[in-house]
């Protein structure tokens, strides 16, 4: 699920450059969640 959202977010980044900052934050949070999930699992 996370990998798919990450891929979609990267595609949207090129389509909507004005949302670059928002997506950058979302990407950072997504990576943080993934790192925690890997640590827990």
DOKE-788850 format. One record per residue: x, y, z of N, C-alpha, C, O in turn. Coordinates in steps of 0.1 Angstrom, whole numbers, plus 2048, in hexadecimal, padded with zeros to 3 digits. Layout:
% residues N
+-----+-----+-----+-----+-----+-----+-----+-----+-----+-----+-----+-----+
|  nu |  nv |  nw | cau | cav | caw |  cu |  cv |  cw |  ou |  ov |  ow |
+-----+-----+-----+-----+-----+-----+-----+-----+-----+-----+-----+-----+
|   X |   Y |   Z |   X |   Y |   Z |   X |   Y |   Z |   X |   Y |   Z |
...
+-----+-----+-----+-----+-----+-----+-----+-----+-----+-----+-----+-----+
% end
This chain:
% residues 41
+-----+-----+-----+-----+-----+-----+-----+-----+-----+-----+-----+-----+
|  nu |  nv |  nw | cau | cav | caw |  cu |  cv |  cw |  ou |  ov |  ow |
+-----+-----+-----+-----+-----+-----+-----+-----+-----+-----+-----+-----+
| 808 | 7F4 | 800 | 800 | 800 | 800 | 809 | 80D | 800 | 807 | 816 | 7F8 |
| 812 | 80D | 809 | 81B | 819 | 80A | 823 | 81B | 7FD | 825 | 826 | 7F9 |
| 828 | 810 | 7F8 | 830 | 811 | 7EB | 827 | 817 | 7E0 | 82C | 820 | 7D8 |
| 81B | 813 | 7DF | 812 | 818 | 7D5 | 80F | 827 | 7D7 | 810 | 82F | 7CE |
| 80C | 82B | 7E4 | 80A | 839 | 7E6 | 816 | 842 | 7E4 | 815 | 84D | 7DF |
| 822 | 83C | 7E7 | 82E | 843 | 7E5 | 830 | 845 | 7D6 | 834 | 850 | 7D2 |
| 82E | 83B | 7CE | 82F | 83D | 7BF | 825 | 847 | 7BA | 829 | 84F | 7B1 |
| 819 | 846 | 7BE | 80F | 850 | 7BA | 813 | 85E | 7BE | 811 | 867 | 7B6 |
| 818 | 860 | 7CA | 81C | 86D | 7CE | 827 | 872 | 7C6 | 827 | 87E | 7C3 |
| 830 | 86A | 7C2 | 83B | 86E | 7B9 | 836 | 873 | 7AC | 83B | 87D | 7A6 |
| 82C | 86C | 7A6 | 826 | 870 | 799 | 81F | 87D | 79B | 820 | 885 | 792 |
| 818 | 87F | 7A5 | 810 | 88B | 7A8 | 81A | 897 | 7A9 | 816 | 8A2 | 7A6 |
| 825 | 894 | 7AF | 82F | 89F | 7B1 | 833 | 8A6 | 7A4 | 834 | 8B2 | 7A4 |
| 834 | 89E | 799 | 837 | 8A4 | 78C | 82B | 8AB | 786 | 82C | 8B4 | 77E |
| 81F | 8A5 | 789 | 813 | 8AB | 783 | 80F | 8B8 | 78A | 80B | 8C2 | 783 |
| 811 | 8B9 | 797 | 80D | 8C5 | 79F | 819 | 8CA | 7A7 | 81B | 8C8 | 7B2 |
| 822 | 8D2 | 7A0 | 82E | 8D7 | 7A7 | 82B | 8E0 | 7B2 | 833 | 8E2 | 7BC |
| 81F | 8E6 | 7B2 | 81B | 8EF | 7BD | 819 | 8E8 | 7CA | 819 | 8EE | 7D5 |
| 817 | 8DB | 7C9 | 814 | 8D3 | 7D5 | 821 | 8CB | 7D9 | 821 | 8C2 | 7E1 |
| 82D | 8D0 | 7D4 | 839 | 8C9 | 7D6 | 83C | 8C9 | 7E5 | 841 | 8BE | 7EB |
| 83A | 8D4 | 7EC | 83D | 8D4 | 7FB | 835 | 8CB | 802 | 839 | 8C4 | 80B |
| 828 | 8CB | 800 | 81E | 8C2 | 807 | 822 | 8B4 | 805 | 822 | 8AC | 80E |
| 825 | 8B0 | 7F8 | 829 | 8A2 | 7F5 | 836 | 89F | 7FB | 838 | 893 | 7FF |
| 83F | 8A8 | 7FC | 84C | 8A5 | 802 | 84A | 8A2 | 810 | 851 | 898 | 815 |
| 842 | 8A9 | 817 | 83F | 8A6 | 825 | 838 | 898 | 827 | 83C | 890 | 82F |
| 82F | 896 | 81E | 828 | 889 | 81E | 831 | 87D | 81B | 830 | 873 | 821 |
| 83B | 880 | 812 | 845 | 875 | 80F | 84E | 873 | 81B | 851 | 867 | 81E |
| 852 | 87E | 822 | 85A | 87C | 82E | 852 | 874 | 839 | 858 | 86B | 83F |
| 846 | 878 | 83B | 83E | 871 | 845 | 83C | 862 | 841 | 83C | 859 | 84A |
| 83A | 860 | 834 | 838 | 852 | 82F | 845 | 84A | 832 | 844 | 83E | 836 |
| 850 | 850 | 830 | 85D | 848 | 832 | 85E | 846 | 841 | 863 | 83B | 845 |
| 85B | 84F | 849 | 85C | 84E | 858 | 853 | 842 | 85C | 857 | 83A | 865 |
| 847 | 841 | 857 | 83D | 837 | 85B | 843 | 829 | 856 | 842 | 81F | 85D |
| 848 | 829 | 84A | 84E | 81C | 844 | 859 | 818 | 84D | 85A | 80C | 850 |
| 862 | 821 | 851 | 86E | 81D | 85A | 869 | 817 | 867 | 86E | 80D | 86C |
| 85E | 81D | 86D | 859 | 818 | 879 | 852 | 80B | 877 | 854 | 802 | 880 |
| 84B | 809 | 86C | 845 | 7FC | 869 | 84F | 7F1 | 868 | 84D | 7E6 | 86D |
| 85A | 7F4 | 861 | 865 | 7EA | 860 | 86A | 7E7 | 86D | 86E | 7DB | 870 |
| 86C | 7F1 | 876 | 872 | 7EE | 883 | 868 | 7E6 | 88C | 86D | 7DD | 893 |
| 85B | 7E8 | 88B | 851 | 7E1 | 893 | 850 | 7D3 | 88D | 850 | 7C9 | 895 |
| 84F | 7D2 | 880 | 84D | 7C4 | 87A | 85B | 7BE | 879 | 85C | 7B2 | 875 |
+-----+-----+-----+-----+-----+-----+-----+-----+-----+-----+-----+-----+
% end
